[in-house]
Amino acid sequence: MSDPAEMSTGQLTREERLSSVYSYRITCRLEEVAGAIVPVHSDFPETGFLNRIVGVDPDWPESERQLDQALDRIEPGTRFYVATEGVNAERTGVWLRERGLEPGLGWMGFRRRPDRVPIPATDLNVREAVTAEDFLAFDRISRIAFGLDRDHPSRLSEAADLGWRVWLAELAGETVASTGMFTYGDVGYLGMDGTLPEARGRGAQSALLATRIAAAADQGLQHLFIETGERGTGVPDKSYRNILRAGFQEVEITRHWVGTR
């Protein structure tokens, strides 16, 4: 259960951090290695943000040996991220640079309480995925929106069996956007927001955010967690603004280092 005292510190809670990394079971096989959660086999090895090494505790790694044990479990040819957090972040960055990794985009984490919020007006029809065909649509939209390999086998269409609820947005009967919510304890992690290029600007993300906030309240979850790239010069921030508009509060940035095995 989420610790209210931990949530008041302005730092990510353990549940928030782990909800994020475990949510990616739909795109990779995860194992705990030397104190970290490691994507030991990825469905999309070329897409680094789906393949994240994250310490079980924020001060991971305690040693270079721990770091190397985790890195060694990444399959050759895989592009991956390593999250650096806590008091050891600077030292870990030095170790990662020595191993050929480079600084990547940080992710801002946001949280809010679930509530039965109104759904913004849109000409899209938003509904929860139920059938096998619905989950295949989620698979298809995710691949297109995130530039993933269209043909490589993946577990995206098995999202319901891996802790996810999925919603679709339709225009004239065709699915044009999709998203999901992964449940970890009493935390709902919101992720995999994808919209086809031709449907952008119709309010899909805002409608899907509000739909999930209300669904989390009905499900009895205690709070919601979502991430997007940190703000910076030349970095698009529409998703960032939509998240704030939906009532989420900024919590903390997770730094990443990027490499290829």
C-alpha positions in Angstrom: 0.0 0.0 0.0 1.2 3.5 -0.8 2.7 5.3 2.2 1.2 8.8 2.7 4.3 9.9 4.5 6.4 8.8 1.6 4.1 10.6 -0.9 4.5 13.9 1.0 8.3 14.1 0.5 8.2 15.3 -3.1 9.9 12.1 -4.3 8.6 9.0 -6.1 7.3 6.3 -3.9 8.5 2.7 -4.2 5.1 1.7 -5.6 5.2 4.4 -8.2 8.7 3.5 -9.4 7.9 -0.2 -9.6 4.5 0.3 -11.2 6.4 2.0 -14.0 9.0 -0.6 -14.6 6.7 -3.6 -14.2 4.1 -2.2 -16.5 6.5 -2.9 -19.4 6.0 -6.6 -19.0 3.8 -6.2 -22.1 7.0 -5.5 -24.2 9.8 -7.4 -22.5 10.5 -10.2 -20.1 11.8 -8.8 -16.7 14.0 -10.4 -14.1 15.4 -9.1 -10.8 19.2 -9.1 -11.1 21.6 -7.8 -8.5 19.0 -5.5 -7.0 17.6 -4.2 -10.2 14.7 -5.0 -12.5 16.2 -5.9 -15.9 14.6 -6.4 -19.3 16.4 -9.7 -20.1 14.5 -10.2 -23.4 12.8 -7.5 -25.3 10.1 -7.7 -28.0 11.4 -4.4 -29.4 15.2 -4.4 -28.8 15.6 -1.3 -31.0 13.3 0.9 -28.7 15.3 1.9 -25.7 12.5 3.5 -23.6 10.7 0.2 -23.4 13.8 -1.5 -22.1 14.7 0.1 -18.8 17.0 -1.1 -16.0 15.6 0.3 -12.7 16.8 -0.4 -9.2 14.4 -2.0 -6.8 15.6 0.7 -4.4 16.4 4.2 -5.7 20.1 4.2 -4.4 20.9 1.2 -6.6 23.6 0.2 -7.6 25.7 -0.1 -4.5 28.7 -1.2 -6.4 30.1 -1.5 -10.0 29.8 -5.3 -9.6 26.0 -4.9 -9.2 25.8 -2.6 -12.2 27.8 -5.0 -14.4 25.7 -8.0 -13.3 22.6 -6.1 -14.5 24.1 -4.9 -17.7 25.4 -8.4 -18.6 21.8 -9.7 -18.6 20.8 -7.4 -21.5 20.7 -9.3 -24.7 23.2 -8.3 -27.5 21.7 -5.8 -29.9 19.3 -4.3 -27.4 19.1 -0.5 -26.9 18.2 0.2 -23.3 17.9 2.9 -20.6 19.4 2.8 -17.1 17.5 4.9 -14.5 19.8 6.8 -12.1 18.2 8.0 -8.9 18.8 8.7 -5.2 22.1 9.6 -3.5 24.3 7.5 -5.8 23.0 9.0 -9.1 26.1 11.1 -9.8 28.5 8.3 -9.0 26.4 5.8 -11.1 26.5 8.3 -14.0 30.3 8.2 -13.9 30.3 4.4 -14.0 27.8 4.4 -16.9 29.9 6.9 -18.9 32.9 4.7 -18.5 30.9 1.8 -20.0 30.0 3.8 -23.0 26.5 5.0 -22.1 25.3 8.6 -22.7 22.9 10.8 -20.9 19.3 10.6 -22.2 16.0 12.4 -21.7 14.8 12.5 -18.1 11.2 11.6 -17.3 9.0 13.8 -15.1 6.7 11.7 -12.8 3.3 13.1 -11.9 0.6 11.9 -9.4 -2.9 12.7 -8.5 -5.8 11.1 -6.6 -8.5 9.3 -8.7 -11.8 11.0 -9.0 -15.0 10.8 -11.1 -14.0 13.7 -13.3 -16.0 14.9 -16.4 -14.8 13.7 -19.8 -13.8 16.6 -22.1 -15.9 17.1 -25.2 -14.6 15.3 -28.3 -15.9 13.9 -31.5 -14.2 10.6 -30.6 -16.0 7.6 -29.1 -14.0 6.3 -26.1 -14.6 2.8 -24.8 -12.8 0.1 -22.9 -11.2 -2.7 -24.8 -13.1 -6.0 -24.3 -12.6 -8.4 -27.2 -9.5 -10.0 -28.7 -10.0 -7.7 -31.7 -9.9 -4.6 -29.4 -6.6 -5.7 -28.0 -5.2 -6.3 -31.5 -6.2 -2.7 -32.2 -4.3 -1.6 -29.2 -1.3 -3.5 -30.5 -1.6 -1.9 -33.9 -2.0 1.7 -32.6 0.9 1.3 -30.2 3.2 0.1 -32.9 2.4 2.9 -35.2 2.4 5.7 -32.6 5.7 4.6 -31.0 7.4 3.6 -34.3 7.7 -0.1 -33.2 8.4 -3.0 -35.6 5.1 -3.8 -37.2 5.8 -7.5 -37.6 7.8 -8.6 -34.6 5.8 -10.8 -32.1 5.0 -9.1 -28.9 2.7 -9.3 -25.8 0.9 -6.0 -26.5 -2.3 -7.9 -27.4 -2.0 -9.8 -24.2 -2.2 -6.7 -22.0 -5.3 -7.8 -20.1 -3.4 -10.9 -18.9 -0.5 -8.8 -17.7 -2.3 -6.4 -15.4 -3.5 -3.7 -17.9 -6.9 -2.2 -18.7 -7.0 -0.7 -22.2 -9.2 2.0 -23.7 -9.7 2.9 -27.4 -10.8 6.1 -29.1 -12.7 5.7 -32.3 -13.5 8.1 -35.2 -16.2 7.0 -37.6 -15.9 3.4 -36.3 -12.1 3.2 -36.8 -9.7 3.0 -33.8 -7.4 6.1 -34.0 -6.0 6.2 -30.4 -5.4 3.9 -27.5 -4.1 3.9 -24.0 -3.9 1.8 -20.8 -3.7 1.6 -17.0 -1.5 -0.9 -15.2 -2.5 -1.8 -11.7 0.3 -2.3 -9.1 -1.0 -2.6 -5.6 -3.2 0.5 -5.0 -1.4 2.5 -7.7 -2.7 2.9 -11.3 0.1 3.6 -13.7 -1.1 5.4 -16.8 0.9 4.6 -20.0 1.1 3.6 -23.6 -0.8 6.7 -24.9 -0.8 6.5 -28.6 -2.6 8.5 -31.3 -2.4 8.1 -35.1 -0.9 11.2 -36.8 -4.1 11.9 -38.7 -6.2 12.0 -35.5 -4.0 14.4 -33.5 -5.6 17.6 -32.3 -9.0 16.0 -31.6 -8.5 15.8 -27.8 -7.9 12.0 -27.6 -5.2 12.2 -24.9 -7.3 14.5 -22.7 -10.4 12.3 -23.1 -8.4 9.1 -22.4 -6.7 10.7 -19.3 -10.1 11.7 -17.8 -11.6 8.3 -18.6 -8.8 6.5 -16.8 -8.9 8.9 -13.8 -12.6 8.1 -13.4 -12.1 4.4 -13.9 -9.4 4.3 -11.3 -11.8 5.9 -8.8 -14.4 3.2 -9.6 -11.8 0.5 -9.2 -10.9 1.8 -5.7 -7.2 2.7 -6.5 -5.6 5.2 -4.1 -3.6 7.2 -6.5 -2.4 7.5 -10.1 1.1 7.9 -11.5 2.1 8.9 -15.0 5.4 10.0 -16.7 6.5 12.0 -19.8 9.7 13.5 -21.0 11.0 16.5 -19.0 10.5 19.9 -20.4 13.5 21.4 -22.3 14.5 23.5 -25.2 13.3 21.9 -28.4 11.4 19.1 -26.6 7.6 19.0 -27.5 5.6 19.4 -24.3 2.0 18.9 -25.4 1.6 15.7 -23.4 3.2 17.5 -20.4 0.6 20.3 -20.6 -2.2 17.8 -21.0 -1.1 15.9 -17.9 -1.0 19.1 -15.8 -4.4 20.2 -17.2 -5.8 16.9 -16.0 -5.0 17.8 -12.4 -1.7 15.9 -12.0 1.1 17.4 -9.9 4.8 17.2 -10.8 6.8 15.0 -8.4 10.3 14.2 -9.5 12.5 13.7 -12.6 14.1 10.3 -13.2 17.4 10.6 -15.1 18.4 8.1 -17.7 21.5 6.9 -19.4 21.2 5.2 -22.8 23.3 2.5 -24.4 23.2 -0.5 -26.7 24.4 -3.9 -25.6 
